[in-house]
Amino acid sequence: MTIRVRLTATFTAITAVILAGVLVLIYVLTAQSTRHDFYGRLRERTTSVATVFLEHDTLSRAKLLDFNQRYHEDLTDESAAVLRDNGRKQVVDQHGALNTSEELQAEARQHGVIQRQYGERQLVAEYYHDAGGNFIVVVSAVDRAGNEKLSTLLLLMAGGYSMGLVVLALAGSWFAKGAMQPWEQSIARERLFLANASHELRTPLTTMIGELQVRLSRERTDEEYRETLRSVLMDAERLNDIVNGMLMLSQANAKPDSIQREPVRMDDILFDVLAMMQRHHEARRMRVEFDVPNDAHSVTVMAHPMMMRVVITNIIDNALKYSGNEIVEITLQSDSHTVRLIVRDKGLGIAPEDLMRLTEPFFRAASVRPIRGYGIGIPLADRLITLFGGELQISSVEGSGTTATIIVPVYDR
């Protein structure tokens, strides 16, 4: 049984039990209310019997029927009796069993009014005080209308519950699909990440092992050994870059709260990164513009200094790498709310279908795959900027270049 099926079954079972409990509660409360109402009508009957009896000091079925027709509705299978304290019993009307036991009379004398139910028949006995002699009026009847109402309610509930189970099953399936989709997508991303990571790690390792095996197959000159060491060093550096990027990305995803933040100046970090870029990309050209107020606070943000440096380095390095010989334009802007670093290149550009996947680890757009890269820089920059409360926006036109914009809130003192 798949997790989605188990989740659907669990959701359906829990909601079905809750629904059944609600329906049972409704039925019980309705039944109690129906019985209570009918006991009230029987109580009115005892009053009718007592009234006629007190007026005439005797009771006949004809007199009682005449009184009820004028003041009350008929009751199904009604039985009534007057029990005097002297032991005399007068049954007025009897269409079913009528309990007039000594035990019932004793309870009526003790409590004044008692209510009993025998099967579907309900009974009320009420004790009256009279100068001519105390007496007990006992009336019982069957609540046909109430029983039919309860039966109809039970059928409707059973039908509604059956239909409800079908709806719950469908809703459970929809709920499980919605609940599982992020998890399944996460699992798919993890599998893709592991597959890509394995490939990226295997490539330099395979190259290093192959290079060393070839060089060790026979004696080589010193220059050949130096060439081998240089090649292995380049592959080791590549491997180190991949591992460091993976570790930082893992830290940003798994333990975001562990990343310490402090007020940092974006212009200072940008100057450091530009100096480093000049050393690594001597042949590439950059045009830098600062459009910020002349105060430190306007360019200060809450971030981890080293990680913000990694973000800016990745964005500018990508622009220089994929811009060919075109100038990369870098603009730092700020207002009272945000600091923006805009990096524009006029390089290869990115296709729309690839642009949507840039934040996937190890994904590389088709237009830049011939150029060396790992597909970690943009996902890492996006995740870190999000942790700093900001946003990374990337727009591109294939063949015309790409614009990356880092937006971070100004530090609120």
N, C-alpha and C positions, 0 to 999 in steps of 0.2 A: 504494500500500500504506500503510495507516494505521500510526501509531506502535505501537498495541496489537498489530497483526498482526506487525509486525517484531519487537517484543519477544517475542511468543510463539514466533516462528520461531527467534529467536536462543537463547532459553532451551531450546527443544526440541533444537536442533542441538547446543548445548554439552553438555547432559546426555546426549544420545544418543551423542556421541563418547566421553564419559567412561564410560558404561555399556558401550559396545562394547569399550573398552580393558580394563575390568574383566573382561568375559566372555572376551576373548582371553587375558588373563593367567591366568584360572582354567583355561581349556582347555589352555594351554601347560604350566602347572604340573602339571595332572592327567596329561597325556600323558607328561611327564618322569617323574612318579612311577610311572606304569604301566610304562614302559620299564625304569625302575630295578628295580622289583619283578621283572619278567620276567628281567632279566639275573641277578638273585639266584637265581632258580629254575634258570636255565641253569648258573650256577656250581655249584649243588648237584648238577646232572647230571654236570658234569665230575668232581666229587668221587666220585660213584657209579661212573662209568666207571673212574676211576683206582683206586678201591678194589677193584673186581672184577678189574681187570687185574693189580694187584699180588698179589692172593690166588692167582690161577690162572696168572699169567704168560702168560695168553692171554685173549682176550675173545670171547665169542659172544653173538649176539643173544638167545638163550634165557636165558643167565645174567643178562644185563643186564635183560631184561624181568622176570625173577623178582625181582631186587633192587629194581627200581623199584616193582613191585607191592606189595612189602612195606614200602617206606620212602617212596615219592614218588608223586605223582599223575602221570597221563599228560600229555604235551605234544603239541600238534597238529603233525603233519608233522615229527616229530623226526628229525634225522640226527646220527650220532655217528661219530667216527673216532679212532684212536690212531696218532700219527706218531712213529716211533722216530728217534733221532738217526742211526742207521745207514742211514736212508732207507727202511726198511720201513714200509709203510702198511697199516693194518687198518681197514676200514670196517665198523662194527658194524651200523648201521641207517641207511638213507638214503631219505627221502621227499621230497627236494627238493635243490636246489643246495647243495653243501657246499664252501666255499672252503678248500682245503688248499695254497695256493700257497706258494712259497719265501719270498715277501715276508711273508706272514702268519706263517710259522714263525719267521722272523728276528725279527719284532716280539715274538712270544710269548717267545722266548728272552731278548730284551733286557728286556722289561717284566714278565715273569712271567705276567701275565694281561692280555688285551686283549678289548675288546668292539667289535663291529661290527654295522651294520644294512645289509641289502641289500633294499631295498623293504620288504615287510612282514615279512621274515625277519630274526631277530636271531641273532647268533652270539657264542659265548664260546670263546676258546682259552686254555688254561692249561698252563704248562710245569712238569713234575714231574722231580725228581731221584731217581734210583734206582741202587742199587749194580749192578744188572744192566743198566743202560743208561738214560739219560735219555729222556723221551718227552713228547710234547705231546698233550693231549686236546682235541679240537674238537667242540663240540656246537652245533647250531642248531635252531631251531623257530619256529613262527608262533604269536603270542599271539592266538588267535582271540577268547578271552573279553575280553581287554583291548581289542582293536580294536572289538568289538561295544559294549563299555562306552563307548568314546570316541565311536563313531557315535551311540549313544543320547544321550550328553551333548550332542553337537553339535546333534542335532535338538531337544532340549529347550531349548538355549540359543537356537536360531533362533526357535522358537515363542515363548519367553519374551521375546526381544528385540522381536519383532513386536508382541506385546501390550504390552510396555513402551513402545514408541513411541507407541501410542495413549494409554496412561496419561500419558506425558510431554507429549503434545500437549494433553490435557485439563488437566493440572497447569500447563503453560505458559500456557494461556489464563486459568486461575484466578489464577496468579501475576501475569500482565500486568494483569489487571483490578484486582487489589489494589494493584499498584505504580502503575498509572496513575490510580486513583481520586483520591488526594490531589492529584495534578498537575492532573487535569481539573477538580476542584473549585476548585483555586487559580486556574486559567485562567478558570473561570466567575465566580469572585469578582472577578478583575481586570477582566473585561469589564463586570460589573455596576457595579463601582466607577467605571470610566471613563465608562460611560453615565450614571450618576447624577451624577458630578462634572461632566460636560459640561452636563447639564441645570441643575445648581445654579449653575454659572458663567455659563451663557448667559442665565438669567433676569434677574439684575441688569444684565448688560451690555445686553441687549435693552431693558430699561426705561430705562436711562441714555441709550442712543442715541435711542430714540423720544422721550423727554422733550426732549432737546436739539434734535432735528429739528423738533419742534412749536414750540418757543420761538423757533427761528431762522427760522421760515417767514415771520415779519413782525415789525415793531417791537413791543416790549413795554414796559410800565412798569417802573420800578425794583423795585417790590414783586413783580411777576411774575417778574422775573429772580432776585430773592432767593429766592422760593419754589422756582424751578427748581433753584437751587444747593443749597438745603436738601435737596430730593428726591434730587438726584444724589449729594450727600454721604452720605445714608443708604444709597443703593445701593452706593456705593463702600466704606462701612464694612462692609456685609454681605459684599461681595466679598472684602474684606480678612480678615474673620473666617473665611470659607470656605477661602481660600488658606492662612492660618496653620494652621488645623486640619488641612488636608491635608498640609502640610509636616511638622507635628509627628507625625502618624500615619505618614507615610512614613518619617521618621527612626526612629520606634519600631520599625517593622517591618523596615527594611532594615539599620540599624546599631545594634542594641541595645547592643553592647559600647562604643559611643562615648559613651553617656550616663553621665556622671560621677555617682557617688553619694557622699553624705556624711551624717553623723548630723544629723538635723533633728528638731525638736520639733513634733509634730502639733498641740499646743494653740496654739503660736505661729502656725502657718499658719492654723489655724481662726479665730483672732481676726482676722487680717488679712482673710480671706475674708468673715467676717461683717460687718466694717466696710464693705467694698466692697459687699456685698449690701444693706446698709441704705441706701446712697446710690442704688443702682440700682432697688431695689424698696421704695420708701418706704411704699407702701400695703400691703405684704405683712407678715405677722406670723410671727415665729420664736420658738420656745421652745427654749432651749439648756440642756443639763444636762451637767455634768462628773462622771463617776463613775470617778475615777482616784486612785491613791495620791498623797500629797503629796511626790513627788520627781520630778526631771526625767527620770531614766532610764526610768521606767515609760511615758513618752509619746514616747520618742526612737526613731526608725526610721532605716534606711539608705535614702535616696532623693535624687533631684535636687530641690532646694527649689522651683524655679520650676515643674517638672512636677508635683510633688505639689500645688502650689497650683492648677494647672490642673485636676487631677483633682477636688479638693474643690469648686472653683468650679463645674465642670460638673454635679456631682451635686446641689449645693444649688440652683443656678440652675434645673435641670430641675424640682426639687421645687416651687420657688416659682412657676415659670412655669405648671405644670399643676395647681396646687392650688386655683385660684380664690381665694376669700377665706378659705379654711380655714388654720388654723395649721399650720406645718411644724415638726415636732419633730426636734431635732438632739441626739444624745447621743454623747459621747466616753467610751469605756470602755477599760480596760486591765487586764491581769494580768501575770504574770511572763513570759508568752510572746508575747502579741499585743496590738496596739492596734486597737480597733474604733471606727469612726465610723458611726453609724446615723442615716440621714435618712429620716423618715417623713412622707408627705403623705396627705391625705384627698381627693385630687383625682379625676381621671377614671379612673385605673386602666388596666391594659393587658390585652388579651385573651390567653389562653394561647398561641394560635398566633403572636401577635406577640411575646410575651415571649421566645420561643426565638430570635428573629432580631435582638434589640436590639444585639448586638455586630457586626452587619454594617454597614459604612460606608454612610452616607446612607439607611439604612432608617429609616422612621418609622412608628410604630404608627397604625392607622386612627383610633383615638380622639383622637389629638393632631394630625392633619394640618392641621386648620383653624388651628392656632396656629403662629406663625412659628418655624421651626427648620430645622436643616440635617442632622441625623442623623449628626453627627460626634462629639459630646460623649461619649456612652456608649462607642462603640467605642474612642475614644482613651483614656478613663479605664480601661477594662478592660485594654487593652494595656500601659499604663504601670504599673498596679498589679501586673500579672503580672511585668513587668521588675523591680519592686522586691521580688519574692518573695512577693507577697501575692495577694489574691483579691477580686474584686468580685462580691457576691451581690445579686441583685435578685428580689424576690417582689412579686406584685401580684394584686389582685382587681378585675376590671373594675367600675367604678362606685364602688369603695370606697377606692381609693388604692394607693400603691406604697411599698415599703420598699427602700432601697438601703443595703447594708452594705459598707464598706471594711474589709478585714482585712489588717493588715501585721505582720510579725514585729517584736518589740522588738529594738532594736539590741543585739547581743551584744558587750560590751566585752572 
